[in-house]
Amino acid sequence: MTVFPGYTLPEELRALRHQVRRFVQEEIVPLEQTLDPDAPDIPREDFLRLSAKTKAAGLWALGAPEAYGGGGLDTFSMCVLVEEMAQHRMGLYNTGCGVFGRNPPPAIWAGSKAQIEKYAVPCVREGYESFFAITEPSGGSDPAGAIQTRAERRDGHWVLNGRKVFISRAHDAPWGIVFARTDKTKGRAGISCFVVEKGTPGFTAKNIRTIRTASVPNDVLFEDCRLPLDALVGREGQGLELAFDLLVKQRFPYAATNLGVAVAAHRMAIAHAKQRSTFGAPLATRQAIQWMLADAEVEIRACRWLIWEGAWKADRGEDARVEASIAKLNSSEVLGRVIDAAVQIHGGYGVSKEFPLERWYREARVRRIGEGPSEVHRMVIARSLLR
């Protein structure tokens, strides 16, 4: 049984959290106020300027292994920090605007030394984007059964054929991780993992327009896409193991991002309720508003502990797939409810471009689908209970 290590975070982690909080509030939030409210990124010159500051402060690529230029922090620590990194207008889809560095898909660390040096290290060092491609038109939340993309050995190459959908950043990232079926007779053991570079013949990506105007996913097609034999990551047939590991490690920071934006929206709602008056009295004196704020506070605190408990379990090397589903399910739904309450408390301002709430409101709807829809996570949790 996992026991969480007390109620007080380590001093070093609390200090890092304070540094991140100050940086976001003093550097990122003011900059965003000068940009288009739906901007997906900050200007390149600002990215380089702010990245230099985080590197100088020791805040760069905190989740990547120390041996490859990162901070070496575990999943739990990153969840604590990501909650702070997300508290700005672009926070749901560009956490910290990337100026704290970017972690490559975890599966790449199972690759060869040459693969790590060629792909992962530059990604960590320079903050490059990368992508991972699991979801297909036939389904995305069941990689064991849904993956139909094929990889065949042919003339000294791997040849990929198939289609992936709703893949983030595949149109501009220099490389990514792709999961494909290498042996259709082996079921779960017949899936493998590959690294694919941008510009590889037969690999194309086009945008899919969604409610999320600021960050566009891609429809990815592989048509006789030829890869060298050393594009295989890990062992042949190890793909499903790497996919599940990737999904678990992605879902806790994903949940922490949801939490961070919920915290920011809740903070705005409290401030507005204290400042805004109706019929001669502050909104904060109205019981209806008080209860909305109280319910949001309870949900936020419970959400945080579900994320922390699951991340701690994952860091101990235990099976945390159910905890990852719980954290993702709860955080995405809490996010939606907290933002909805904040919009209601702000009234007309809540749906204006003047505040980030309307953008968060739209983007929060997607978070109940991304990283697996709520219904699938409920199925996972129930299956574990009834097994």
N, C-alpha and C positions, 0 to 999 in steps of 0.2 A: 504494500500500500504506500502510495506516495505521500510524503509529509512535506508541506510547504515550509520553507525555512524561516518561520516567524513572520511578524507583521511589519518589520522595519527593513527597508531596503538597505543594502550595503552602502556605506558612505560614498565610495567611489562612484557607484551607479547613481546615487542621488545628485552628486556633483555634476556628472555628465548630463543628467536630465535637466538640471538647471541651466547648464550651458546651451543645450539644444533649445530650451524654451526661450531663452533670451535671444538667441540668434534668429529664430523664427519670427518672434514678435518685433524685433528691432531691425531686421534686414529684409525678410521676405514679405511680411504683411504690408509694410509701407510701399515696397516696390510694386506689388500686385495692384495697389490702388491706382497706379499710373497707367495700367494696361487695360486692354479690352477685357471686360468681365468674363468672356468665354475663352480667353487665350489658353492654349494647351501647354505653353512653355513660356519661360521668361526669355528675353533676348540673349543671344549667344554671348555677347560681351558681358552681360550681367551674370550669366552662368559662370563664366571663367573668373570673374572678379570674386564672386561669392564662394566658388569652389576653392580658390586660393586661400580664402579666409578660413574655411573649415579644415583645410589641410594643415594650415599653420596652427590651428587650435587643437589638432589631434582628433577631429570629428569626422574624418573622411573614411568611407567604406568600413564602418565599424563592424558590420556583420561578416565580412570576408576573412578568411584565415590569415593569421599574422604572417605565416611563411610566404604569403603572396601579396603582401602590402596592405592587408586589412587590419582591422582592430581586434579580430579574434573573439568578438563577443558571442555569447550563446543566444539561443532563441528567446529565452526569458528576458534577458537584458535588452535585446532588440525590440521586443514588444513594449517594454517600458519607454524606450526612446522613440519608437515609431508613433506612439500615442501623441507625443509632443510634436514630432516632425509633421504630422498631418494637419495641424491646426491653422490652416490658412486656406485661401480661396481655391487653389489648385490641389488641395490636399488629398482628395479622394483618388485622383488619377496621376498625380505627379508629386508624390509625397516628398516634402522638403525641396521641391523643384529640382530634385536630382543633385543639389549642391552638397549633399552629404555623401555623394558617391552612389553607385548602383551595384547591387549584388547580382552576379550572373545566375542562371538557373542552377540549383544545387546539383543536378545530375552531372554537370561538367566536372565536378570534383572527383567523380568516379572514373574519369577519363585517364588517358596516359599522361605521362609527364609532358610530352610534346604537345598534346592537346591543351593541357592547362596553361602552358607557357604561351601558346599561340593565341588562344581565345580568352581564357579567363583572366590572365594577368593584365593584358591591355584594358579589358573591361573594367577591372578594379582600379587600375592606375589612372585611366583617363575618364572614367564615368560613362563609358559607352553604353548604349542600349543593347539589349539582346532579347530574344523571345523564346518561348517554348510552345510547341504545337502538339496538343493531345486531342482536342475536341474535333469531331467530324460531323457531317450532316446526319449520320445515323444515331448520334448521341455523343455526349461528352463526359457525363458523370459516371459512366461505367467503362473505363478504359479497357478492362479485360474483355468485354464483349463487343464494344463499339468500334474499336480500331480496325478499319478495313484497308487503310493505306498499306501498300505492299512494298517490300524491299527484297530484291532478288539479286543473287550473285550472277553477273553476266560479263564475260570478257574481261575479267580482272577488275571489275567495279561492282559497287552496289547500285542498283537502278531502282529509283523510287517512283511509284505511281499511286496517285490518290489525291484526296482533297481534305483540307482542314478548314474550319470556320471559326469566326470570332477569336482570332489570334491577335493579341495586342503587339504592336510595333514591328510586325513582320515586314512591312513595306519599306522601312528605313534602317532597321538594325543591321549591323554588319554580319551577324551570324545568329544562329539559334539552334535549339535542340528539337528534334523531331522524333516522334515515336511511331514505329511502323511494324507491321507483321512480317516476320522473316520465315515463319513456318506455320501454315494454316492448320496443320495436323496436330500441333502441340498445345493448342488452346492458350492458357495463361502463360505458358512457358515459351510461346512462339512469338513474343513481342520483343523487339530490340530498340535501341536508342542510337540516334545519329546526330552528328553536328553538320549543319548545312550553312554554307556561306552565301551572303547576298551576291547576286549576279551569276550564280550557278545556272547553266543552261537547263531549261525545263522547270525551273522554280519561278513562279510568278505570284504576286500578291496584289489584290485590289481592295479598296476600301469598302466597308459596309456602313451605310449611313444609319444611325440610330438616334434615339432620344438624347444621347450623350454627345453634344456638339463639340466638346473640347478635346475628346480623345476618341479616335476612330479605329475600330477593330478591322481585321482583314480576313478576306476569303483567300486561302492559299491553295495553289494547285501545283501538283508535281506530275509532270508528263515526261516519262523517260528521263528523269533527272539523275544524271550519272555522278556518283560520289566515289572517291577513292576508297579502297578497302579499309584504310586507317581512319575513315570517318566514323566507324563504329565506336560508340562510347561504352566502356565496360565490356562485358562478355555478351556474345550472342545469346538471346533469350533472357537477358537480365532486365529488359526494358520495363516490365510491369513493376518489378521491385523498385527501380529508379523512379518510375512515375508516381508510385504511392509515396515514396520518401519525399519527392519534390512537392507533391500536393500537401502533405502534412506540414512541411516546413514553410510553404507559402501561406497556408491558411491562418496560422497564428499571427504573423505580421499583417495580413489582410484584415483580420478581425481587429487588430490594434489600430489600424487606419480608420476603420469604421468608428471605433470608440473615440479616437482623437477628434474626429469631426463632430461627433455627437457632443463631446465636451465643449468644443468651441461654440456650437449652436446654442447649447444650454447656457453658457456664459453670456452670450449676447441676449438671450431671452431674459435672464435675470436683470441685466443692466437696463434693458428697455422697460421692463416692468417697474423698476424703481424710478425711472425718469419720466415715463409717459403718464399723463393724467386723463381721467375721464370723469365727467360730472363732478369736477371739483376735488377728486382724490386720486392718488397714484394707482396705477394698475396693480401694483404689488399689494394693495390692501384688499383686493377683490378675492374672495374665497375660490372662485373658479380658476383664477390665475395661479393662486397659491398651490392648489391641488395639482395643476398641470406641472408646475415646477417641482413639486415634491415627488410626483410619480417619475418624472425624468431623472431626478437625482437618485432614486432607488434603483432604477434600471441601469443607470450608468455604473453605479458601484458594483452591482451584481455582475454586470458584463465584464468589468475589469478583473474580478476574481476568477471568473470562468476562463478567461484568456490566460491569466497568470498560472493558474493551477495546471492547465493543459500544457503550456509551454515548459513549465518546470518538469512535468512528467516526460515530455519529449527529450529534454536535455539529459535526463537520467538514462536514456536509451531504452525506455519502455515503449510499448505500443500505445501511441496517443492518437490513433485514427478517430476513435469515437470522440475524444476530447476536442480534436480539431473540428469535427463536424458540429459539436455543441457550440464551440466558440464562434465559428463562422455563422451558423444559423442565428444564434442569439444576437450577435453584434450587428448583423445586417438588418434585423428586424427592429432592434432597439434604435439604431440609427434613423430608420424611417419614422418611428414614432416620436423621437425627440425633435427631429427637424420639423415634422408636421406641427408639433406644439409650438416650436419657436416661430414658425411662419404665422401661426394663428395669433400668437401674442403680439407680433409686430404689425398685424393687420396689413394694410396696403404696402407698407415698406417691406414686408416679408416676401412679396413677389416682385419687388422692383430690382433692377440691376444695380442699384446703389449698394446693396448688401449682398454677401455671398450666399444667403439662405436659399434663393430661388435656384441657383446652380446646384447647390448641395441637394435640394429637394428632387431635382430631376435625376441627378447622378445616383442618389441613394436608391432609387427604384431599380437601377441596374445591379446594385450590390446584392440584391436578393436572388439574383440569377448567376452572376459571376462567381467563379470558384465553386460551382455546384449550386443548383437551385435549392430553396428551403425544403421542398418536398423530398428531394433525394437525401438531404442530410437527416430529415426526420426518419426516413426509411432506414438509414444506416444506424441511427441511434436505437430505433425500435428493434431492429434485427439483432443488435447486441444484447438488448434486454431480454429478448425471447429465445436466444440461442440456447 
